Amino acid sequence: MDDIPAHILDVMRSGAYDVEFVVWLAQSGAGYVPTSYDDLEFHVTASTKPVAYDDHGPLVDLSPRVLPPREPRPAQTCTHSRTPHLDASQPTPVNPKPNAAHSDREYF
């Protein structure tokens, strides 16, 4: 899990797989991506694990599971970030301490 890029982990957690994820999966060698229906059928029939089928293909176990809670990532605060000053009758709030640096290129 350490060598998986963060944006790929986000896609895996969301379950909404996109083309970029499938390309990464195929190039990484971490998963099996069949090249044809015949290739997939051969590997399924050669498998020693029991596989159940219906009219829509292999059945997937969707039973609920208890997953460990995920630790939220800290928000990225840049040097240009400011705390909103919503009440002019109060003192100006202290700006947050930056914990990330971004190049100017990302803003154009």
Jmol script that loads the backbone (N, CA, C; Angstrom):
load data "model"
ATOM      1  N   MET A   1       0.816  -1.202   0.000  1.00  0.00           N
ATOM      2  CA  MET A   1       0.000   0.000   0.000  1.00  0.00           C
ATOM      3  C   MET A   1       0.856   1.261   0.000  1.00  0.00           C
ATOM      4  N   ASP A   2       2.106   1.171   0.446  1.00  0.00           N
ATOM      5  CA  ASP A   2       2.937   2.369   0.540  1.00  0.00           C
ATOM      6  C   ASP A   2       3.311   2.938  -0.823  1.00  0.00           C
ATOM      7  N   ASP A   3       3.427   2.069  -1.838  1.00  0.00           N
ATOM      8  CA  ASP A   3       3.865   2.567  -3.143  1.00  0.00           C
ATOM      9  C   ASP A   3       2.710   2.906  -4.077  1.00  0.00           C
ATOM     10  N   ILE A   4       1.466   2.889  -3.570  1.00  0.00           N
ATOM     11  CA  ILE A   4       0.311   3.258  -4.390  1.00  0.00           C
ATOM     12  C   ILE A   4       0.106   4.766  -4.294  1.00  0.00           C
ATOM     13  N   PRO A   5       0.006   5.461  -5.433  1.00  0.00           N
ATOM     14  CA  PRO A   5      -0.202   6.917  -5.399  1.00  0.00           C
ATOM     15  C   PRO A   5      -1.504   7.282  -4.684  1.00  0.00           C
ATOM     16  N   ALA A   6      -1.523   8.442  -4.081  1.00  0.00           N
ATOM     17  CA  ALA A   6      -2.675   8.879  -3.283  1.00  0.00           C
ATOM     18  C   ALA A   6      -3.945   8.983  -4.121  1.00  0.00           C
ATOM     19  N   HIS A   7      -3.834   9.481  -5.362  1.00  0.00           N
ATOM     20  CA  HIS A   7      -5.048   9.620  -6.182  1.00  0.00           C
ATOM     21  C   HIS A   7      -5.610   8.258  -6.581  1.00  0.00           C
ATOM     22  N   ILE A   8      -4.763   7.243  -6.703  1.00  0.00           N
ATOM     23  CA  ILE A   8      -5.237   5.888  -7.000  1.00  0.00           C
ATOM     24  C   ILE A   8      -5.935   5.312  -5.771  1.00  0.00           C
ATOM     25  N   LEU A   9      -5.399   5.565  -4.569  1.00  0.00           N
ATOM     26  CA  LEU A   9      -6.060   5.109  -3.343  1.00  0.00           C
ATOM     27  C   LEU A   9      -7.433   5.747  -3.193  1.00  0.00           C
ATOM     28  N   ASP A  10      -7.552   7.026  -3.546  1.00  0.00           N
ATOM     29  CA  ASP A  10      -8.854   7.701  -3.476  1.00  0.00           C
ATOM     30  C   ASP A  10      -9.868   7.038  -4.411  1.00  0.00           C
ATOM     31  N   VAL A  11      -9.410   6.656  -5.607  1.00  0.00           N
ATOM     32  CA  VAL A  11     -10.298   5.980  -6.556  1.00  0.00           C
ATOM     33  C   VAL A  11     -10.714   4.617  -6.002  1.00  0.00           C
ATOM     34  N   MET A  12      -9.767   3.893  -5.400  1.00  0.00           N
ATOM     35  CA  MET A  12     -10.082   2.577  -4.838  1.00  0.00           C
ATOM     36  C   MET A  12     -11.107   2.687  -3.712  1.00  0.00           C
ATOM     37  N   ARG A  13     -10.963   3.707  -2.884  1.00  0.00           N
ATOM     38  CA  ARG A  13     -11.899   3.889  -1.768  1.00  0.00           C
ATOM     39  C   ARG A  13     -13.284   4.308  -2.263  1.00  0.00           C
ATOM     40  N   SER A  14     -13.329   5.093  -3.334  1.00  0.00           N
ATOM     41  CA  SER A  14     -14.618   5.577  -3.827  1.00  0.00           C
ATOM     42  C   SER A  14     -15.390   4.493  -4.562  1.00  0.00           C
ATOM     43  N   GLY A  15     -14.680   3.563  -5.186  1.00  0.00           N
ATOM     44  CA  GLY A  15     -15.346   2.513  -5.952  1.00  0.00           C
ATOM     45  C   GLY A  15     -15.776   2.965  -7.332  1.00  0.00           C
ATOM     46  N   ALA A  16     -15.527   4.210  -7.697  1.00  0.00           N
ATOM     47  CA  ALA A  16     -15.855   4.734  -9.023  1.00  0.00           C
ATOM     48  C   ALA A  16     -14.587   4.691  -9.867  1.00  0.00           C
ATOM     49  N   TYR A  17     -14.327   3.546 -10.478  1.00  0.00           N
ATOM     50  CA  TYR A  17     -13.083   3.341 -11.208  1.00  0.00           C
ATOM     51  C   TYR A  17     -13.119   4.083 -12.535  1.00  0.00           C
ATOM     52  N   ASP A  18     -11.988   4.698 -12.870  1.00  0.00           N
ATOM     53  CA  ASP A  18     -11.895   5.426 -14.124  1.00  0.00           C
ATOM     54  C   ASP A  18     -10.801   4.809 -14.991  1.00  0.00           C
ATOM     55  N   VAL A  19     -10.614   5.366 -16.179  1.00  0.00           N
ATOM     56  CA  VAL A  19      -9.645   4.827 -17.127  1.00  0.00           C
ATOM     57  C   VAL A  19      -8.230   4.921 -16.556  1.00  0.00           C
ATOM     58  N   GLU A  20      -7.922   6.020 -15.886  1.00  0.00           N
ATOM     59  CA  GLU A  20      -6.590   6.193 -15.305  1.00  0.00           C
ATOM     60  C   GLU A  20      -6.279   5.078 -14.312  1.00  0.00           C
ATOM     61  N   PHE A  21      -7.281   4.674 -13.509  1.00  0.00           N
ATOM     62  CA  PHE A  21      -7.077   3.603 -12.547  1.00  0.00           C
ATOM     63  C   PHE A  21      -6.817   2.275 -13.251  1.00  0.00           C
ATOM     64  N   VAL A  22      -7.590   1.974 -14.287  1.00  0.00           N
ATOM     65  CA  VAL A  22      -7.417   0.707 -15.004  1.00  0.00           C
ATOM     66  C   VAL A  22      -6.039   0.664 -15.671  1.00  0.00           C
ATOM     67  N   VAL A  23      -5.601   1.783 -16.240  1.00  0.00           N
ATOM     68  CA  VAL A  23      -4.271   1.837 -16.847  1.00  0.00           C
ATOM     69  C   VAL A  23      -3.199   1.616 -15.788  1.00  0.00           C
ATOM     70  N   TRP A  24      -3.333   2.276 -14.629  1.00  0.00           N
ATOM     71  CA  TRP A  24      -2.359   2.084 -13.551  1.00  0.00           C
ATOM     72  C   TRP A  24      -2.347   0.628 -13.102  1.00  0.00           C
ATOM     73  N   LEU A  25      -3.517   0.031 -12.940  1.00  0.00           N
ATOM     74  CA  LEU A  25      -3.628  -1.352 -12.496  1.00  0.00           C
ATOM     75  C   LEU A  25      -2.950  -2.295 -13.473  1.00  0.00           C
ATOM     76  N   ALA A  26      -3.169  -2.082 -14.764  1.00  0.00           N
ATOM     77  CA  ALA A  26      -2.569  -2.943 -15.777  1.00  0.00           C
ATOM     78  C   ALA A  26      -1.058  -2.788 -15.815  1.00  0.00           C
ATOM     79  N   GLN A  27      -0.553  -1.575 -15.660  1.00  0.00           N
ATOM     80  CA  GLN A  27       0.884  -1.335 -15.735  1.00  0.00           C
ATOM     81  C   GLN A  27       1.619  -1.722 -14.462  1.00  0.00           C
ATOM     82  N   SER A  28       0.925  -1.711 -13.328  1.00  0.00           N
ATOM     83  CA  SER A  28       1.594  -2.004 -12.062  1.00  0.00           C
ATOM     84  C   SER A  28       1.832  -3.490 -11.849  1.00  0.00           C
ATOM     85  N   GLY A  29       1.032  -4.316 -12.493  1.00  0.00           N
ATOM     86  CA  GLY A  29       1.149  -5.750 -12.265  1.00  0.00           C
ATOM     87  C   GLY A  29       0.506  -6.178 -10.961  1.00  0.00           C
ATOM     88  N   ALA A  30      -0.179  -5.255 -10.283  1.00  0.00           N
ATOM     89  CA  ALA A  30      -0.793  -5.549  -8.984  1.00  0.00           C
ATOM     90  C   ALA A  30      -2.132  -6.247  -9.124  1.00  0.00           C
ATOM     91  N   GLY A  31      -2.701  -6.242 -10.292  1.00  0.00           N
ATOM     92  CA  GLY A  31      -4.011  -6.854 -10.473  1.00  0.00           C
ATOM     93  C   GLY A  31      -4.105  -7.523 -11.825  1.00  0.00           C
ATOM     94  N   TYR A  32      -5.128  -8.315 -12.018  1.00  0.00           N
ATOM     95  CA  TYR A  32      -5.348  -9.030 -13.272  1.00  0.00           C
ATOM     96  C   TYR A  32      -6.381  -8.280 -14.095  1.00  0.00           C
ATOM     97  N   VAL A  33      -6.006  -7.901 -15.293  1.00  0.00           N
ATOM     98  CA  VAL A  33      -6.920  -7.250 -16.216  1.00  0.00           C
ATOM     99  C   VAL A  33      -6.995  -8.129 -17.459  1.00  0.00           C
ATOM    100  N   PRO A  34      -8.130  -8.813 -17.687  1.00  0.00           N
ATOM    101  CA  PRO A  34      -8.224  -9.698 -18.855  1.00  0.00           C
ATOM    102  C   PRO A  34      -8.194  -8.910 -20.157  1.00  0.00           C
ATOM    103  N   THR A  35      -7.640  -9.536 -21.197  1.00  0.00           N
ATOM    104  CA  THR A  35      -7.564  -8.867 -22.490  1.00  0.00           C
ATOM    105  C   THR A  35      -8.733  -9.220 -23.390  1.00  0.00           C
ATOM    106  N   SER A  36      -9.456 -10.287 -23.054  1.00  0.00           N
ATOM    107  CA  SER A  36     -10.621 -10.674 -23.851  1.00  0.00           C
ATOM    108  C   SER A  36     -11.574 -11.484 -22.979  1.00  0.00           C
ATOM    109  N   TYR A  37     -12.782 -11.691 -23.473  1.00  0.00           N
ATOM    110  CA  TYR A  37     -13.749 -12.495 -22.740  1.00  0.00           C
ATOM    111  C   TYR A  37     -13.259 -13.939 -22.633  1.00  0.00           C
ATOM    112  N   ASP A  38     -12.664 -14.461 -23.712  1.00  0.00           N
ATOM    113  CA  ASP A  38     -12.157 -15.840 -23.687  1.00  0.00           C
ATOM    114  C   ASP A  38     -11.056 -16.002 -22.639  1.00  0.00           C
ATOM    115  N   ASP A  39     -10.191 -14.993 -22.523  1.00  0.00           N
ATOM    116  CA  ASP A  39      -9.128 -15.018 -21.515  1.00  0.00           C
ATOM    117  C   ASP A  39      -9.720 -15.046 -20.106  1.00  0.00           C
ATOM    118  N   LEU A  40     -10.730 -14.210 -19.875  1.00  0.00           N
ATOM    119  CA  LEU A  40     -11.391 -14.181 -18.574  1.00  0.00           C
ATOM    120  C   LEU A  40     -12.083 -15.515 -18.291  1.00  0.00           C
ATOM    121  N   GLU A  41     -12.789 -16.050 -19.267  1.00  0.00           N
ATOM    122  CA  GLU A  41     -13.497 -17.322 -19.079  1.00  0.00           C
ATOM    123  C   GLU A  41     -12.514 -18.451 -18.769  1.00  0.00           C
ATOM    124  N   PHE A  42     -11.371 -18.485 -19.454  1.00  0.00           N
ATOM    125  CA  PHE A  42     -10.363 -19.521 -19.195  1.00  0.00           C
ATOM    126  C   PHE A  42      -9.867 -19.452 -17.758  1.00  0.00           C
ATOM    127  N   HIS A  43      -9.542 -18.260 -17.279  1.00  0.00           N
ATOM    128  CA  HIS A  43      -9.007 -18.125 -15.930  1.00  0.00           C
ATOM    129  C   HIS A  43     -10.057 -18.433 -14.866  1.00  0.00           C
ATOM    130  N   VAL A  44     -11.317 -18.094 -15.136  1.00  0.00           N
ATOM    131  CA  VAL A  44     -12.371 -18.404 -14.172  1.00  0.00           C
ATOM    132  C   VAL A  44     -12.603 -19.903 -14.099  1.00  0.00           C
ATOM    133  N   THR A  45     -12.637 -20.579 -15.244  1.00  0.00           N
ATOM    134  CA  THR A  45     -12.868 -22.029 -15.232  1.00  0.00           C
ATOM    135  C   THR A  45     -11.663 -22.784 -14.686  1.00  0.00           C
ATOM    136  N   ALA A  46     -10.464 -22.235 -14.822  1.00  0.00           N
ATOM    137  CA  ALA A  46      -9.264 -22.885 -14.300  1.00  0.00           C
ATOM    138  C   ALA A  46      -9.066 -22.607 -12.816  1.00  0.00           C
ATOM    139  N   SER A  47      -9.828 -21.682 -12.261  1.00  0.00           N
ATOM    140  CA  SER A  47      -9.682 -21.313 -10.854  1.00  0.00           C
ATOM    141  C   SER A  47     -10.135 -22.455  -9.956  1.00  0.00           C
ATOM    142  N   THR A  48      -9.461 -22.604  -8.824  1.00  0.00           N
ATOM    143  CA  THR A  48      -9.851 -23.631  -7.855  1.00  0.00           C
ATOM    144  C   THR A  48     -10.845 -23.078  -6.834  1.00  0.00           C
ATOM    145  N   LYS A  49     -11.028 -21.778  -6.813  1.00  0.00           N
ATOM    146  CA  LYS A  49     -11.985 -21.168  -5.892  1.00  0.00           C
ATOM    147  C   LYS A  49     -13.393 -21.295  -6.468  1.00  0.00           C
ATOM    148  N   PRO A  50     -14.399 -21.520  -5.627  1.00  0.00           N
ATOM    149  CA  PRO A  50     -15.762 -21.605  -6.158  1.00  0.00           C
ATOM    150  C   PRO A  50     -16.243 -20.246  -6.673  1.00  0.00           C
ATOM    151  N   VAL A  51     -16.841 -20.251  -7.841  1.00  0.00           N
ATOM    152  CA  VAL A  51     -17.353 -19.035  -8.458  1.00  0.00           C
ATOM    153  C   VAL A  51     -18.819 -19.258  -8.795  1.00  0.00           C
ATOM    154  N   ALA A  52     -19.676 -18.355  -8.392  1.00  0.00           N
ATOM    155  CA  ALA A  52     -21.098 -18.446  -8.699  1.00  0.00           C
ATOM    156  C   ALA A  52     -21.420 -17.467  -9.822  1.00  0.00           C
ATOM    157  N   TYR A  53     -22.289 -17.865 -10.746  1.00  0.00           N
ATOM    158  CA  TYR A  53     -22.672 -17.029 -11.878  1.00  0.00           C
ATOM    159  C   TYR A  53     -24.178 -16.854 -11.920  1.00  0.00           C
ATOM    160  N   ASP A  54     -24.600 -15.744 -12.463  1.00  0.00           N
ATOM    161  CA  ASP A  54     -25.988 -15.576 -12.864  1.00  0.00           C
ATOM    162  C   ASP A  54     -25.953 -14.947 -14.257  1.00  0.00           C
ATOM    163  N   ASP A  55     -27.046 -14.373 -14.724  1.00  0.00           N
ATOM    164  CA  ASP A  55     -27.079 -13.807 -16.073  1.00  0.00           C
ATOM    165  C   ASP A  55     -26.164 -12.598 -16.243  1.00  0.00           C
ATOM    166  N   HIS A  56     -25.721 -12.012 -15.144  1.00  0.00           N
ATOM    167  CA  HIS A  56     -24.885 -10.815 -15.207  1.00  0.00           C
ATOM    168  C   HIS A  56     -23.415 -11.107 -14.962  1.00  0.00           C
ATOM    169  N   GLY A  57     -23.017 -12.369 -14.868  1.00  0.00           N
ATOM    170  CA  GLY A  57     -21.620 -12.720 -14.662  1.00  0.00           C
ATOM    171  C   GLY A  57     -21.382 -13.234 -13.259  1.00  0.00           C
ATOM    172  N   PRO A  58     -20.116 -13.211 -12.812  1.00  0.00           N
ATOM    173  CA  PRO A  58     -19.807 -13.754 -11.492  1.00  0.00           C
ATOM    174  C   PRO A  58     -20.494 -12.962 -10.381  1.00  0.00           C
ATOM    175  N   LEU A  59     -20.989 -13.670  -9.380  1.00  0.00           N
ATOM    176  CA  LEU A  59     -21.625 -13.009  -8.246  1.00  0.00           C
ATOM    177  C   LEU A  59     -20.551 -12.507  -7.288  1.00  0.00           C
ATOM    178  N   VAL A  60     -20.735 -11.330  -6.806  1.00  0.00           N
ATOM    179  CA  VAL A  60     -19.781 -10.701  -5.900  1.00  0.00           C
ATOM    180  C   VAL A  60     -20.404 -10.640  -4.517  1.00  0.00           C
ATOM    181  N   ASP A  61     -19.612 -10.984  -3.516  1.00  0.00           N
ATOM    182  CA  ASP A  61     -20.101 -10.932  -2.141  1.00  0.00           C
ATOM    183  C   ASP A  61     -20.184  -9.476  -1.694  1.00  0.00           C
ATOM    184  N   LEU A  62     -21.405  -8.994  -1.478  1.00  0.00           N
ATOM    185  CA  LEU A  62     -21.611  -7.617  -1.047  1.00  0.00           C
ATOM    186  C   LEU A  62     -22.107  -7.551   0.392  1.00  0.00           C
ATOM    187  N   SER A  63     -21.843  -8.601   1.160  1.00  0.00           N
ATOM    188  CA  SER A  63     -22.289  -8.600   2.550  1.00  0.00           C
ATOM    189  C   SER A  63     -21.527  -7.532   3.333  1.00  0.00           C
ATOM    190  N   PRO A  64     -22.183  -6.930   4.332  1.00  0.00           N
ATOM    191  CA  PRO A  64     -21.520  -5.848   5.076  1.00  0.00           C
ATOM    192  C   PRO A  64     -20.309  -6.362   5.853  1.00  0.00           C
ATOM    193  N   ARG A  65     -19.303  -5.532   5.925  1.00  0.00           N
ATOM    194  CA  ARG A  65     -18.085  -5.843   6.676  1.00  0.00           C
ATOM    195  C   ARG A  65     -17.747  -4.661   7.562  1.00  0.00           C
ATOM    196  N   VAL A  66     -17.089  -4.950   8.658  1.00  0.00           N
ATOM    197  CA  VAL A  66     -16.622  -3.884   9.547  1.00  0.00           C
ATOM    198  C   VAL A  66     -15.208  -3.524   9.115  1.00  0.00           C
ATOM    199  N   LEU A  67     -15.037  -2.278   8.727  1.00  0.00           N
ATOM    200  CA  LEU A  67     -13.734  -1.803   8.295  1.00  0.00           C
ATOM    201  C   LEU A  67     -13.130  -0.923   9.379  1.00  0.00           C
ATOM    202  N   PRO A  68     -11.814  -0.925   9.478  1.00  0.00           N
ATOM    203  CA  PRO A  68     -11.195  -0.033  10.473  1.00  0.00           C
ATOM    204  C   PRO A  68     -11.420   1.421  10.073  1.00  0.00           C
ATOM    205  N   PRO A  69     -11.578   2.294  11.044  1.00  0.00           N
ATOM    206  CA  PRO A  69     -11.799   3.710  10.706  1.00  0.00           C
ATOM    207  C   PRO A  69     -10.562   4.292  10.027  1.00  0.00           C
ATOM    208  N   ARG A  70     -10.815   5.134   9.041  1.00  0.00           N
ATOM    209  CA  ARG A  70      -9.713   5.782   8.336  1.00  0.00           C
ATOM    210  C   ARG A  70      -9.321   7.060   9.056  1.00  0.00           C
ATOM    211  N   GLU A  71      -8.044   7.297   9.114  1.00  0.00           N
ATOM    212  CA  GLU A  71      -7.543   8.536   9.684  1.00  0.00           C
ATOM    213  C   GLU A  71      -7.647   9.624   8.622  1.00  0.00           C
ATOM    214  N   PRO A  72      -8.301  10.731   8.927  1.00  0.00           N
ATOM    215  CA  PRO A  72      -8.402  11.787   7.922  1.00  0.00           C
ATOM    216  C   PRO A  72      -7.041  12.437   7.664  1.00  0.00           C
ATOM    217  N   ARG A  73      -6.820  12.793   6.424  1.00  0.00           N
ATOM    218  CA  ARG A  73      -5.585  13.488   6.076  1.00  0.00           C
ATOM    219  C   ARG A  73      -5.687  14.934   6.548  1.00  0.00           C
ATOM    220  N   PRO A  74      -4.599  15.502   7.035  1.00  0.00           N
ATOM    221  CA  PRO A  74      -4.668  16.903   7.441  1.00  0.00           C
ATOM    222  C   PRO A  74      -4.890  17.797   6.213  1.00  0.00           C
ATOM    223  N   ALA A  75      -5.621  18.857   6.420  1.00  0.00           N
ATOM    224  CA  ALA A  75      -5.873  19.798   5.336  1.00  0.00           C
ATOM    225  C   ALA A  75      -4.567  20.459   4.926  1.00  0.00           C
ATOM    226  N   GLN A  76      -4.426  20.691   3.647  1.00  0.00           N
ATOM    227  CA  GLN A  76      -3.226  21.374   3.176  1.00  0.00           C
ATOM    228  C   GLN A  76      -3.447  22.878   3.284  1.00  0.00           C
ATOM    229  N   THR A  77      -2.629  23.499   4.084  1.00  0.00           N
ATOM    230  CA  THR A  77      -2.702  24.942   4.285  1.00  0.00           C
ATOM    231  C   THR A  77      -1.459  25.556   3.661  1.00  0.00           C
ATOM    232  N   CYS A  78      -1.660  26.446   2.704  1.00  0.00           N
ATOM    233  CA  CYS A  78      -0.546  27.070   1.997  1.00  0.00           C
ATOM    234  C   CYS A  78      -0.171  28.394   2.650  1.00  0.00           C
ATOM    235  N   THR A  79       0.930  28.936   2.216  1.00  0.00           N
ATOM    236  CA  THR A  79       1.405  30.206   2.777  1.00  0.00           C
ATOM    237  C   THR A  79       0.454  31.351   2.472  1.00  0.00           C
ATOM    238  N   HIS A  80      -0.314  31.252   1.397  1.00  0.00           N
ATOM    239  CA  HIS A  80      -1.246  32.326   1.036  1.00  0.00           C
ATOM    240  C   HIS A  80      -2.622  32.155   1.692  1.00  0.00           C
ATOM    241  N   SER A  81      -2.836  31.083   2.467  1.00  0.00           N
ATOM    242  CA  SER A  81      -4.138  30.842   3.103  1.00  0.00           C
ATOM    243  C   SER A  81      -4.400  31.854   4.214  1.00  0.00           C
ATOM    244  N   ARG A  82      -5.642  32.275   4.305  1.00  0.00           N
ATOM    245  CA  ARG A  82      -6.049  33.245   5.325  1.00  0.00           C
ATOM    246  C   ARG A  82      -7.288  32.718   6.032  1.00  0.00           C
ATOM    247  N   THR A  83      -7.417  33.016   7.321  1.00  0.00           N
ATOM    248  CA  THR A  83      -8.621  32.674   8.076  1.00  0.00           C
ATOM    249  C   THR A  83      -9.687  33.709   7.752  1.00  0.00           C
ATOM    250  N   PRO A  84     -10.907  33.284   7.426  1.00  0.00           N
ATOM    251  CA  PRO A  84     -11.951  34.243   7.094  1.00  0.00           C
ATOM    252  C   PRO A  84     -12.288  35.143   8.285  1.00  0.00           C
ATOM    253  N   HIS A  85     -12.457  36.405   7.995  1.00  0.00           N
ATOM    254  CA  HIS A  85     -12.822  37.370   9.027  1.00  0.00           C
ATOM    255  C   HIS A  85     -14.275  37.755   8.771  1.00  0.00           C
ATOM    256  N   LEU A  86     -15.189  37.064   9.461  1.00  0.00           N
ATOM    257  CA  LEU A  86     -16.612  37.215   9.174  1.00  0.00           C
ATOM    258  C   LEU A  86     -17.314  38.264  10.030  1.00  0.00           C
ATOM    259  N   ASP A  87     -16.741  38.611  11.151  1.00  0.00           N
ATOM    260  CA  ASP A  87     -17.395  39.560  12.061  1.00  0.00           C
ATOM    261  C   ASP A  87     -16.454  40.733  12.291  1.00  0.00           C
ATOM    262  N   ALA A  88     -16.774  41.880  11.678  1.00  0.00           N
ATOM    263  CA  ALA A  88     -15.900  43.045  11.764  1.00  0.00           C
ATOM    264  C   ALA A  88     -15.839  43.618  13.174  1.00  0.00           C
ATOM    265  N   SER A  89     -16.784  43.251  14.036  1.00  0.00           N
ATOM    266  CA  SER A  89     -16.759  43.764  15.399  1.00  0.00           C
ATOM    267  C   SER A  89     -15.773  42.992  16.282  1.00  0.00           C
ATOM    268  N   GLN A  90     -15.272  41.887  15.789  1.00  0.00           N
ATOM    269  CA  GLN A  90     -14.315  41.060  16.535  1.00  0.00           C
ATOM    270  C   GLN A  90     -12.907  41.296  16.004  1.00  0.00           C
ATOM    271  N   PRO A  91     -11.882  40.944  16.806  1.00  0.00           N
ATOM    272  CA  PRO A  91     -10.508  41.081  16.307  1.00  0.00           C
ATOM    273  C   PRO A  91     -10.251  40.143  15.114  1.00  0.00           C
ATOM    274  N   THR A  92      -9.295  40.508  14.312  1.00  0.00           N
ATOM    275  CA  THR A  92      -8.929  39.685  13.162  1.00  0.00           C
ATOM    276  C   THR A  92      -8.355  38.363  13.651  1.00  0.00           C
ATOM    277  N   PRO A  93      -8.859  37.230  13.133  1.00  0.00           N
ATOM    278  CA  PRO A  93      -8.342  35.940  13.581  1.00  0.00           C
ATOM    279  C   PRO A  93      -6.922  35.695  13.072  1.00  0.00           C
ATOM    280  N   VAL A  94      -6.211  34.847  13.773  1.00  0.00           N
ATOM    281  CA  VAL A  94      -4.835  34.503  13.407  1.00  0.00           C
ATOM    282  C   VAL A  94      -4.868  33.596  12.181  1.00  0.00           C
ATOM    283  N   ASN A  95      -3.975  33.839  11.244  1.00  0.00           N
ATOM    284  CA  ASN A  95      -3.897  33.010  10.044  1.00  0.00           C
ATOM    285  C   ASN A  95      -3.330  31.636  10.403  1.00  0.00           C
ATOM    286  N   PRO A  96      -3.732  30.589   9.679  1.00  0.00           N
ATOM    287  CA  PRO A  96      -3.230  29.244   9.986  1.00  0.00           C
ATOM    288  C   PRO A  96      -1.761  29.099   9.626  1.00  0.00           C
ATOM    289  N   LYS A  97      -1.090  28.167  10.303  1.00  0.00           N
ATOM    290  CA  LYS A  97       0.308  27.886   9.982  1.00  0.00           C
ATOM    291  C   LYS A  97       0.352  27.034   8.721  1.00  0.00           C
ATOM    292  N   PRO A  98       1.174  27.406   7.747  1.00  0.00           N
ATOM    293  CA  PRO A  98       1.241  26.613   6.508  1.00  0.00           C
ATOM    294  C   PRO A  98       1.889  25.254   6.763  1.00  0.00           C
ATOM    295  N   ASN A  99       1.334  24.218   6.128  1.00  0.00           N
ATOM    296  CA  ASN A  99       1.927  22.886   6.220  1.00  0.00           C
ATOM    297  C   ASN A  99       2.140  22.297   4.832  1.00  0.00           C
ATOM    298  N   ALA A 100       1.944  23.108   3.788  1.00  0.00           N
ATOM    299  CA  ALA A 100       2.139  22.646   2.422  1.00  0.00           C
ATOM    300  C   ALA A 100       2.678  23.800   1.580  1.00  0.00           C
ATOM    301  N   ALA A 101       3.439  23.455   0.593  1.00  0.00           N
ATOM    302  CA  ALA A 101       3.968  24.464  -0.334  1.00  0.00           C
ATOM    303  C   ALA A 101       3.587  24.062  -1.746  1.00  0.00           C
ATOM    304  N   HIS A 102       3.029  25.000  -2.491  1.00  0.00           N
ATOM    305  CA  HIS A 102       2.633  24.744  -3.856  1.00  0.00           C
ATOM    306  C   HIS A 102       3.349  25.725  -4.756  1.00  0.00           C
ATOM    307  N   SER A 103       3.717  25.264  -5.927  1.00  0.00           N
ATOM    308  CA  SER A 103       4.345  26.172  -6.872  1.00  0.00           C
ATOM    309  C   SER A 103       3.278  27.053  -7.500  1.00  0.00           C
ATOM    310  N   ASP A 104       3.696  28.186  -8.027  1.00  0.00           N
ATOM    311  CA  ASP A 104       2.757  29.104  -8.670  1.00  0.00           C
ATOM    312  C   ASP A 104       2.128  28.493  -9.911  1.00  0.00           C
ATOM    313  N   ARG A 105       2.772  27.483 -10.480  1.00  0.00           N
ATOM    314  CA  ARG A 105       2.272  26.842 -11.692  1.00  0.00           C
ATOM    315  C   ARG A 105       0.890  26.231 -11.474  1.00  0.00           C
ATOM    316  N   GLU A 106       0.618  25.725 -10.304  1.00  0.00           N
ATOM    317  CA  GLU A 106      -0.636  25.040 -10.048  1.00  0.00           C
ATOM    318  C   GLU A 106      -1.831  26.004 -10.060  1.00  0.00           C
ATOM    319  N   TYR A 107      -1.585  27.282  -9.963  1.00  0.00           N
ATOM    320  CA  TYR A 107      -2.678  28.241  -9.882  1.00  0.00           C
ATOM    321  C   TYR A 107      -3.011  28.843 -11.245  1.00  0.00           C
ATOM    322  N   PHE A 108      -2.272  28.498 -12.281  1.00  0.00           N
ATOM    323  CA  PHE A 108      -2.527  29.075 -13.600  1.00  0.00           C
ATOM    324  C   PHE A 108      -3.080  28.055 -14.525  1.00  0.00           C
TER     325      PHE A 108
END
end "model"
wireframe off; spacefill off
backbone 0.3
color backbone group
